[in-house]
Amino acid sequence: MHELADDVARSLEQHETGALTVQVKVRYSDFKTLTRQVRVEEPLTQAGEIYRLACFLLARDRLVSGPLRLIGIGVSTLAPPSPQLRLPL
């Protein structure tokens, strides 16, 4: 899943944007497909943040209860990334 989050973050970086919504999709061996999402207040751009929220969704809704055919991470509600506060050193 780290690789999936890295790919999403790289795409956001290429488009110079952030995302307010993170989604996960799982498909089970019987082809049943579930999608869950969570929205945040500040646009996400970092792979670690996206990964953390994807794991949260998987755990919160207990989505990994058996063998999976597919797992995916996506983002939506695109917004300009928040400027990072720079502190003088």
N, C-alpha and C positions, 0 to 999 in steps of 0.2 A: 504494500500500500504506500510505502514511502515513495516509490517510483511514480505512482499515479499522482500523488500530491506534488512531486517535483515537476512533472509534466504540466500540470495545471498552473502552478506558479510560474513556470517558464513562459507559458502562453500569456498569462496576465502581464508579465514583464515586457514581452514583445509588443503587446498592445498598449503598454503604459497605462494600465487600468487596475482597479481593485475590484473585489466582489463582496457583496453584502450577504449573499446566501451560499451556503455549502450544502451539496446533496450527496447522498450515497445511494447506489442502486445495487441490489443483490438479486441473483436469479438462482433458484434452487434446482436440484436434479429433476424435479417434476415440472420445470419451466415456470413455476410460480415466480413472479417478479414483484419486488417491493422497492419503493423509493421513499426515502425520508430526507427531510431538509431542516436546516436551522438558519435563522437570520441573525446577524450581528449588527451592532450600531456603527462600527468603524470599518471601512473597507479593508479586506484582507489582501495581502500580496505575497506573504511568505509561505513557503511549503510547510514549515513546521506548524503554523497556525491552522492551515487547511487540513493537514494530517490529524492534528489534535481534535478538531471538530468532527472529522469523519469518524474517528475512533469513538468519540463521545456518542455519535448517533448509533453506531453499531452496538455499543454497550447498552445505551439507554433503552433501545427497543429490542434488544436481544436478537439481532438479525442473523447472527452466525450460530444457528442451532443445528446445523447439519452440513453435509457436503454442498458446496456452491459450484455452479457452472460459470458464474460471472460475478465480478465485483467491480464497481466503478465509483469514481469520485468526479463530481462536476461542480461548477459554480454558476451563479446567475446574479441578477440585479447588479450589473456592473456600474461602478462609480469611480470617479477620480480618486487615486490613492491619497490618504491623508498625509500632509507634509510632516516629516519627522522633525521633532524638536531637537535642535542641536544645542548642547550645553558647552560653554567654554571650558577648556581644560586648564 
